[in-house]
Amino acid sequence: MLGYDLRGKKLLLIGGINNTADLVNLAHRNGVLIGVADYNKNTYLKSLADFAHDISVMDEDAIVELYKNEGYDGIISAFNERLGPITRRIGEKLNVPVPFTVEQLQMSTNKKYFKHVCMEYGVPVPKEVAISTIEDIHRCNIPFPVIIKPVDSSSSVGVMPCFTTGELEIGYQNAIAHSHSGDAIVEQYLPFDEVNLTYIAQNGNIQLAAVHDRYFNTAQKSATKAPDLYIYPSRYMDLIIEKYNTAIIHMLQEIGVKNGSLFIQAIIHKGQMYCYEAGMRLNGCKTYQILEYENNYNTFEHLMLFALTGSMGKHVQFNPKMKRWYATLNVLGQPGASIAQFCGIEALNTYPWLIHIARRNQVGDTIPADSAGTLVQDTTRIHLCADTKEQLIERINKVNELYQILDADGNSIVLTPHDTQEVYRGLDYEL
């Protein structure tokens, strides 16, 4: 709990994205009433909220009027890059607090801008070339293999590794099809491990709160692979703290970040870190669930507090090396499969080491047929903790054993989960 009396306050959520359901629960445990504004009349989130408004988030003036007429006390959005600038502009019209300026949000919405800022402040990034036309491909001087991606998408949508010019031409068409601006970038494709760095800003104080390693599912043969497992703390924690953390915090301070939660995705190649993407928002892996368990500080809850009061609340000193081991399982479903039943939730909830289960889908949903290799096929995120590495692996195996998603014929639609013995061999470090 926050320790603030927010009872009776009204919070307007911009966008009815299903994975924002946690916010409704956090609002209700603090006595806050929450409304959802979204053009979709049938979004699942509206069934959980106190008020539902069938209004497009793109109609900013209409939302401003709605806010005034319904007596709301603050606005918030969470997981979507496109909603960030919209929410900020609405906040400016209403003179209510919203983390990050429109300019700062470009770090999240435009990969070229992010890398430009990184280079300005000495934060290393992969070599890249901007691609605006197919002719640019043939002028690209980065040796194969490369990876091409839209400058402004998320969840790995439109991303493709390429090993030949022909593949790059196909990748370009795929990237621009998923780009709002029609632009793409080509990067070095380095053999790598991947990490995610979570930063939290509290009234001008910026801290590295968590770093996790990302493990990718290889059960399907798509060009890209979606991550199916995150492990906290990262095996690269010492490297990041000693060599890169100070420069990243300096960069964030220099661009004026004061409050909020953000993340940076990076690769580790031959003992060097290269940052390739930022999210000026909560990350979809819901690190805030783990931070609440580790630090008694739920970032999502404190962002709600900021939206209603302009303050992030109590100051917490984060230790990204952590006192426990944590894992987040991304339960990936078969593209094109329809969900008839979720199994094992009640059994899992009997274990004290289970932190949280967040379902992104409902019975009757169909996993998009074109979602292979992207986080769009992520059906569920399951968070757990352990005191030892051995416990961690044992508990991951238990989740994989108990949690099942079935189609109408009773067949599992879950992709083969990550090899935990491989994971265990990588845990060659101590807390």
NUZATOR-571642 format. One record per residue (C-alpha): residue number from 1; residue in one letter; x, y, z. Coordinates in pm, whole numbers, plus 50000, padded with zeros to 5 digits. Example, Ala and Ser with C-alpha at 12.3 -4.5 7.8 and 13.67 -1.06 7.14 Angstrom:
# NUZATOR-571642
[1 a [51230 49550 50780]]
[2 s [51367 49894 50714]]
END
This chain:
# NUZATOR-571642
[1 m [50000 50000 50000]]
[2 l [50107 50357 49931]]
[3 g [50040 50510 50269]]
[4 y [49849 50796 50102]]
[5 d [49477 50854 50138]]
[6 l [49350 50842 49780]]
[7 r [49002 50718 49863]]
[8 g [48741 50863 49632]]
[9 k [48990 50994 49377]]
[10 k [48902 50932 49011]]
[11 l [49168 50823 48761]]
[12 l [49116 50812 48384]]
[13 l [49306 50541 48197]]
[14 i [49387 50634 47838]]
[15 g [49346 50317 47629]]
[16 g [49187 49986 47720]]
[17 i [49486 49754 47678]]
[18 n [49421 49422 47853]]
[19 n [49760 49400 48024]]
[20 t [49674 49718 48213]]
[21 a [49434 49520 48430]]
[22 d [49689 49537 48714]]
[23 l [49622 49909 48740]]
[24 v [49254 49852 48808]]
[25 n [49343 49620 49095]]
[26 l [49601 49866 49234]]
[27 a [49351 50151 49211]]
[28 h [49085 49954 49395]]
[29 r [49319 49846 49678]]
[30 n [49382 50219 49738]]
[31 g [49015 50321 49714]]
[32 v [49064 50490 49376]]
[33 l [48786 50483 49116]]
[34 i [48908 50419 48764]]
[35 g [48757 50491 48424]]
[36 v [48870 50358 48085]]
[37 a [48858 50560 47764]]
[38 d [48879 50348 47449]]
[39 y [48694 50329 47117]]
[40 n [48645 49954 47164]]
[41 k [48316 49904 47347]]
[42 n [48397 49543 47433]]
[43 t [48750 49568 47569]]
[44 y [48794 49337 47868]]
[45 l [48932 49620 48081]]
[46 k [48600 49805 48076]]
[47 s [48436 49513 48253]]
[48 l [48680 49559 48543]]
[49 a [48673 49938 48568]]
[50 d [48429 50159 48754]]
[51 f [48347 50369 48447]]
[52 a [48363 50293 48076]]
[53 h [48382 50559 47805]]
[54 d [48342 50463 47440]]
[55 i [48568 50730 47300]]
[56 s [48877 50716 47081]]
[57 v [49205 50808 47249]]
[58 m [49293 50988 46926]]
[59 d [49020 51244 46994]]
[60 e [49222 51440 47246]]
[61 d [48979 51732 47274]]
[62 a [48691 51493 47345]]
[63 i [48891 51328 47623]]
[64 v [48971 51669 47772]]
[65 e [48598 51746 47784]]
[66 l [48522 51401 47925]]
[67 y [48780 51455 48200]]
[68 k [48631 51789 48300]]
[69 n [48268 51678 48281]]
[70 e [48318 51357 48479]]
[71 g [48531 51513 48754]]
[72 y [48849 51309 48711]]
[73 d [49157 51386 48921]]
[74 g [49431 51249 48695]]
[75 i [49515 51059 48376]]
[76 i [49746 50768 48304]]
[77 s [49861 50526 48033]]
[78 a [50108 50242 48068]]
[79 f [50239 49999 47809]]
[80 n [50190 50149 47466]]
[81 e [50441 50381 47296]]
[82 r [50177 50556 47087]]
[83 l [49967 50640 47392]]
[84 g [50252 50817 47571]]
[85 p [50261 51137 47358]]
[86 i [49880 51145 47343]]
[87 t [49853 51123 47720]]
[88 r [50118 51392 47763]]
[89 r [49940 51634 47529]]
[90 i [49609 51574 47707]]
[91 g [49785 51630 48039]]
[92 e [49926 51962 47920]]
[93 k [49580 52079 47812]]
[94 l [49440 51984 48153]]
[95 n [49747 52095 48352]]
[96 v [49775 51759 48528]]
[97 p [50096 51560 48590]]
[98 v [50218 51313 48326]]
[99 p [50571 51162 48332]]
[100 f [50803 51252 48045]]
[101 t [50774 51530 47791]]
[102 v [50677 51471 47429]]
[103 e [51042 51519 47335]]
[104 q [51161 51265 47594]]
[105 l [50899 51021 47469]]
[106 q [51074 51021 47131]]
[107 m [51332 50797 47299]]
[108 s [51059 50534 47299]]
[109 t [50876 50611 46975]]
[110 n [51172 50662 46742]]
[111 k [51468 50425 46751]]
[112 k [51683 50661 46540]]
[113 y [51629 50943 46790]]
[114 f [51710 50714 47082]]
[115 k [52041 50610 46930]]
[116 h [52124 50970 46841]]
[117 v [52080 51070 47207]]
[118 c [52285 50770 47323]]
[119 m [52575 50861 47095]]
[120 e [52561 51224 47213]]
[121 y [52618 51113 47573]]
[122 g [52864 50832 47511]]
[123 v [52625 50538 47558]]
[124 p [52727 50269 47305]]
[125 v [52482 50151 47037]]
[126 p [52504 49900 46750]]
[127 k [52614 50037 46413]]
[128 e [52309 50123 46204]]
[129 v [52190 50273 45877]]
[130 a [51855 50448 45828]]
[131 i [51648 50308 45540]]
[132 s [51378 50519 45378]]
[133 t [51360 50357 45032]]
[134 i [51443 50017 44890]]
[135 e [51731 50179 44702]]
[136 d [51890 50260 45039]]
[137 i [51934 49887 45098]]
[138 h [52188 49863 44820]]
[139 r [52383 50155 44964]]
[140 c [52393 49995 45310]]
[141 n [52756 49931 45404]]
[142 i [52696 49711 45710]]
[143 p [52826 49358 45645]]
[144 f [52586 49065 45676]]
[145 p [52428 48938 45890]]
[146 v [52212 49239 45975]]
[147 i [51878 49298 46141]]
[148 i [51611 49530 46001]]
[149 k [51331 49680 46208]]
[150 p [51072 49960 46193]]
[151 v [51188 50276 46370]]
[152 d [50865 50300 46569]]
[153 s [50718 49959 46650]]
[154 s [50727 49740 46962]]
[155 s [50700 49375 47075]]
[156 s [50947 49271 46800]]
[157 v [50679 49331 46535]]
[158 g [50832 49388 46192]]
[159 v [51180 49278 46301]]
[160 m [51379 49037 46084]]
[161 p [51741 48913 46075]]
[162 c [51883 48904 45723]]
[163 f [52178 48714 45578]]
[164 t [52151 48811 45209]]
[165 t [52044 49111 45003]]
[166 g [51733 48921 44896]]
[167 e [51632 48862 45259]]
[168 l [51700 49228 45335]]
[169 e [51463 49336 45056]]
[170 i [51191 49114 45204]]
[171 g [51275 49242 45552]]
[172 y [51243 49601 45434]]
[173 q [50891 49543 45303]]
[174 n [50799 49373 45629]]
[175 a [50950 49653 45842]]
[176 i [50779 49943 45664]]
[177 a [50448 49756 45670]]
[178 h [50467 49776 46050]]
[179 s [50608 50129 46073]]
[180 h [50380 50427 46140]]
[181 s [50633 50658 45972]]
[182 g [50730 50423 45688]]
[183 d [51097 50426 45795]]
[184 a [51325 50143 45900]]
[185 i [51677 50092 46032]]
[186 v [51938 49829 45956]]
[187 e [52172 49728 46240]]
[188 q [52465 49502 46295]]
[189 y [52339 49154 46384]]
[190 l [52583 49044 46650]]
[191 p [52587 48710 46833]]
[192 f [52459 48827 47165]]
[193 d [52300 48785 47502]]
[194 e [52021 49030 47573]]
[195 v [51942 49231 47885]]
[196 n [51670 49469 47998]]
[197 l [51756 49757 48233]]
[198 t [51478 49915 48442]]
[199 y [51528 50271 48568]]
[200 i [51305 50458 48811]]
[201 a [51306 50835 48856]]
[202 q [51176 50977 49183]]
[203 n [51166 51356 49197]]
[204 g [51488 51391 48998]]
[205 n [51672 51097 49153]]
[206 i [51731 50829 48890]]
[207 q [51827 50475 48988]]
[208 l [51891 50145 48817]]
[209 a [51628 49928 48986]]
[210 a [51660 49594 48807]]
[211 v [51834 49414 48522]]
[212 h [51716 49086 48379]]
[213 d [51852 48846 48119]]
[214 r [51621 48753 47834]]
[215 y [51604 48393 47709]]
[216 f [51453 48328 47367]]
[217 n [51225 48046 47261]]
[218 t [51365 47828 46984]]
[219 a [51071 47587 46952]]
[220 q [50943 47758 46638]]
[221 k [51133 47827 46318]]
[222 s [51036 48190 46265]]
[223 a [51313 48432 46164]]
[224 t [51284 48616 46495]]
[225 k [51247 48449 46832]]
[226 a [51024 48574 47111]]
[227 p [51160 48570 47467]]
[228 d [50997 48311 47690]]
[229 l [51193 48356 48014]]
[230 y [51348 48643 48212]]
[231 i [51591 48590 48500]]
[232 y [51672 48847 48771]]
[233 p [51935 48959 48856]]
[234 s [52135 48955 48533]]
[235 r [52460 48767 48498]]
[236 y [52599 49094 48355]]
[237 m [52509 49308 48655]]
[238 d [52867 49390 48758]]
[239 l [52964 49481 48401]]
[240 i [52662 49713 48363]]
[241 i [52710 49887 48698]]
[242 e [53085 49931 48663]]
[243 k [53103 50034 48298]]
[244 y [52770 50174 48172]]
[245 n [52524 50272 48445]]
[246 t [52676 50612 48525]]
[247 a [52667 50720 48158]]
[248 i [52305 50610 48117]]
[249 i [52190 50794 48431]]
[250 h [52381 51105 48318]]
[251 m [52208 51086 47978]]
[252 l [51863 51060 48139]]
[253 q [51937 51350 48373]]
[254 e [52064 51567 48089]]
[255 i [51748 51520 47883]]
[256 g [51547 51625 48188]]
[257 v [51389 51306 48320]]
[258 k [51243 51375 48668]]
[259 n [50978 51112 48742]]
[260 g [50859 50786 48598]]
[261 s [50968 50437 48505]]
[262 l [51155 50346 48189]]
[263 f [51360 50063 48045]]
[264 i [51650 50017 47806]]
[265 q [51708 49704 47602]]
[266 a [52065 49613 47518]]
[267 i [52282 49333 47388]]
[268 i [52605 49203 47533]]
[269 h [52869 49108 47274]]
[270 k [53226 49011 47363]]
[271 g [53208 49181 47701]]
[272 q [53063 49506 47564]]
[273 m [52708 49639 47600]]
[274 y [52522 49805 47312]]
[275 c [52187 49977 47377]]
[276 y [51939 49945 47093]]
[277 e [51598 50050 47224]]
[278 a [51426 50240 47507]]
[279 g [51075 50239 47646]]
[280 m [50971 50555 47829]]
[281 r [50704 50356 48005]]
[282 l [50654 50047 48215]]
[283 n [50796 49740 48047]]
[284 g [50563 49466 47935]]
[285 c [50750 49213 48148]]
[286 k [50590 49378 48451]]
[287 t [50908 49425 48651]]
[288 y [50700 49627 48897]]
[289 q [50561 49299 49033]]
[290 i [50911 49184 49122]]
[291 l [51014 49523 49262]]
[292 e [50715 49519 49494]]
[293 y [50823 49180 49628]]
[294 e [51189 49286 49656]]
[295 n [51151 49649 49773]]
[296 n [50787 49692 49878]]
[297 y [50761 49946 49596]]
[298 n [50514 49882 49315]]
[299 t [50613 50119 49034]]
[300 f [50271 50103 48869]]
[301 e [50107 50202 49198]]
[302 h [50346 50495 49239]]
[303 l [50281 50610 48883]]
[304 m [49913 50617 48976]]
[305 l [50007 50826 49280]]
[306 f [50204 51062 49056]]
[307 a [49907 51099 48821]]
[308 l [49683 51196 49113]]
[309 t [49925 51406 49323]]
[310 g [50234 51495 49119]]
[311 s [50459 51296 49354]]
[312 m [50618 50950 49318]]
[313 g [50582 50908 49695]]
[314 k [50836 50753 49928]]
[315 h [51200 50741 49822]]
[316 v [51336 50388 49790]]
[317 q [51699 50287 49754]]
[318 f [51705 50012 49494]]
[319 n [51967 49738 49481]]
[320 p [51958 49584 49133]]
[321 k [52175 49293 49253]]
[322 m [51872 49185 49463]]
[323 k [51842 48960 49768]]
[324 r [51656 48679 49589]]
[325 w [51639 48509 49252]]
[326 y [51339 48589 49032]]
[327 a [51196 48456 48707]]
[328 t [50925 48571 48471]]
[329 l [50784 48308 48236]]
[330 n [50630 48423 47909]]
[331 v [50387 48149 47813]]
[332 l [50388 48159 47432]]
[333 g [50097 48020 47235]]
[334 q [50088 47863 46888]]
[335 p [50003 48127 46626]]
[336 g [49653 48074 46491]]
[337 a [49538 47862 46785]]
[338 s [49218 47943 46974]]
[339 i [49203 47931 47353]]
[340 a [48935 47710 47509]]
[341 q [49071 47656 47861]]
[342 f [49338 47771 48107]]
[343 c [49455 47501 48348]]
[344 g [49665 47505 48663]]
[345 i [49603 47854 48799]]
[346 e [49435 47738 49120]]
[347 a [49715 47489 49188]]
[348 l [49986 47748 49128]]
[349 n [49819 47996 49359]]
[350 t [49875 47755 49651]]
[351 y [50252 47804 49631]]
[352 p [50393 48090 49843]]
[353 w [50675 48151 49595]]
[354 l [50432 48250 49320]]
[355 i [50426 48630 49295]]
[356 h [50174 48698 49022]]
[357 i [49997 48554 48718]]
[358 a [49898 48803 48449]]
[359 r [49687 48664 48164]]
[360 r [49686 48872 47848]]
[361 n [49418 48661 47681]]
[362 q [49072 48532 47762]]
[363 v [48890 48211 47674]]
[364 g [48775 48242 47314]]
[365 d [49069 48453 47200]]
[366 t [49269 48345 46897]]
[367 i [49643 48403 46887]]
[368 p [49711 48600 46567]]
[369 a [49833 48377 46287]]
[370 d [50111 48621 46195]]
[371 s [50247 48656 46551]]
[372 a [50529 48399 46531]]
[373 g [50849 48528 46686]]
[374 t [50684 48832 46845]]
[375 l [50550 48905 47190]]
[376 v [50200 48921 47043]]
[377 q [50189 48543 47101]]
[378 d [50262 48593 47473]]
[379 t [49947 48470 47650]]
[380 t [50053 48488 48014]]
[381 r [50329 48626 48234]]
[382 i [50404 48433 48552]]
[383 h [50638 48576 48817]]
[384 l [50808 48370 49088]]
[385 c [51091 48396 49339]]
[386 a [51346 48167 49502]]
[387 d [51623 48176 49761]]
[388 t [51864 47962 49559]]
[389 k [51940 47891 49196]]
[390 e [51832 47531 49243]]
[391 q [51498 47641 49385]]
[392 l [51451 47878 49094]]
[393 i [51492 47603 48834]]
[394 e [51271 47365 49035]]
[395 r [50994 47624 49051]]
[396 i [51016 47713 48683]]
[397 n [50974 47343 48607]]
[398 k [50672 47327 48838]]
[399 v [50505 47617 48655]]
[400 n [50573 47451 48320]]
[401 e [50422 47128 48454]]
[402 l [50104 47280 48598]]
[403 y [50012 47569 48370]]
[404 q [49849 47461 48045]]
[405 i [49640 47629 47777]]
[406 l [49415 47400 47573]]
[407 d [49221 47429 47250]]
[408 a [48866 47299 47201]]
[409 d [48999 46945 47137]]
[410 g [49194 46942 47462]]
[411 n [49531 46982 47292]]
[412 s [49800 47205 47440]]
[413 i [49869 47520 47239]]
[414 v [50172 47622 47450]]
[415 l [50509 47629 47278]]
[416 t [50775 47401 47424]]
[417 p [50920 47603 47715]]
[418 h [51283 47693 47764]]
[419 d [51531 47421 47855]]
[420 t [51587 47488 48225]]
[421 q [51910 47287 48234]]
[422 e [52052 47531 47982]]
[423 v [51934 47817 48202]]
[424 y [52089 47660 48512]]
[425 r [52427 47626 48340]]
[426 g [52415 48001 48275]]
[427 l [52357 48084 48642]]
[428 d [52729 48064 48718]]
[429 y [52724 48364 48952]]
[430 e [52605 48441 49303]]
[431 l [52378 48703 49459]]
END
